[in-house]
Amino acid sequence: LATFQGDAGEESAAHGAVAATAAAFGGVDILFANAGVEGAPKRIDQLEEAEFEAVLRTNLIGVWAAIKHCA
């Protein structure tokens, strides 16, 4: 068993998680990139750009970073 804590929307956290996994288990065979947030429960015309970017950072960039560092 190994654990790693980080912000799923930060590429450095994805890198750290993959490195910790590789160190503990000798590599990564399977990736299940399942981080996601819903964001603020607002109508789209009331949503601030920064709030939307926070959702994109976790749901898109986080998944991309995990795939990138596993590859």
DOGUDO-889642 format. One record per residue: residue in one letter; x negated, z negated, y negated of N, C-alpha, C in turn. Coordinates in steps of 0.02 Angstrom, whole numbers, plus 50000, padded with zeros to 5 digits. Atoms other than C-alpha are relative to their C-alpha. Layout:
// residues N
AXZYXZYXZY...
// end
This chain:
// residues 71
L499585000050059500005000050000499555000049938A500374999950064499365004349826500515001049944T499554999250058500185003349655499605002349940F500304997950063499845010949486500564999949948Q499495000550053500765007749323499785004149940G500154996050059500845019949178500625003349973D499454996450032501955029949062500035007050030A499934993549965502605045049159499945005949951G500054994650048502595055248998499305001049972E500694999550025500725053048969499565003350054E500424996649952499525065049053499464995450028S500525004649976498185051549064500264995450055A499715004249948499375040849168500075004050065A499954995849940499695055249288499315000850032H500684999549974497825057749305499804993550035G500175006549971497585039149338500364998750065A499615001049939498975038549467499735004250058V500274995549948498285053449562499314997650022A500665002549982496515046549555500044993650042A499925006249962497085029449616500265001550071T499744998149934498065037549758499465003150043A500554996849963496595048349809499484994950023A500495005149982495435033349806500264995550056A499715004649950496625022649911500125003450067F499784996749939497155035850037499605006250018G500414994249984495835049450032500275006649976G499724993850027496905062249940500754999449992V499284999750008498675067349902500255005950041D499724994749957499645077150032500685002449975I499334998250023501385076849955500114996849932L499815002750066501995074749776500755000549992F499295000150017503765069649733500044997949927A500015001350072503765071049543500724998849977N499305001750011505385061849507500094995349940A499915004150060505145053449338500525003249955G499514997150046506585055649218500374994649962V499605004450042507535047549077500585004149971E499424996650030509225051549001499965000449925G500035000150072508825047248823500594996349970A499475003550036509975040248692500695003150014P499334997349987511835041848731500355002049934K499744997650064512245051948575500235007350007R499844992950005513065068348532499385003749976I500614996250016511775082048513499895000749924D500084999350073512125083748326499794993449967Q500225006550026511675065248305499324997950028L500635001649967510095065548410499425002049956E500594998750041508465064248314499485003850042E500504996149965507035075948358499534995650041A500455004549964505905061448408500324997350064E499655002449940507225055148530500025005450054F499994994549953507365072248610499315001350028E500694999149977505475074048619499804994850051A500155005349951505365057448712500285001850069V499704997749937506535064448846499585005650029L500414994449977505515080448858499324997750025R500655002549981503895070748868500014997150071T499965002849933504465061249023500245005150051N499684995749950505575074149108499645006550013L500354993649991504525089749081499244999250002I500725000750004502775085349027499744995450055G500215004549947502675070949150499975003350068V500004996349936503135082049297499435005050001W500554995250004501925095549239499334996550010A500645003549994500515082749223499884997650071A500085002249930500825075749397499805005850044I500174994149960500795093149473499295002349985K500674997850021499255097949373499454996050033H500545004349975498235083049429500004999550076C500014999549927498775084549611499705006550023A500274993549982498285102749613499244999849996
// end
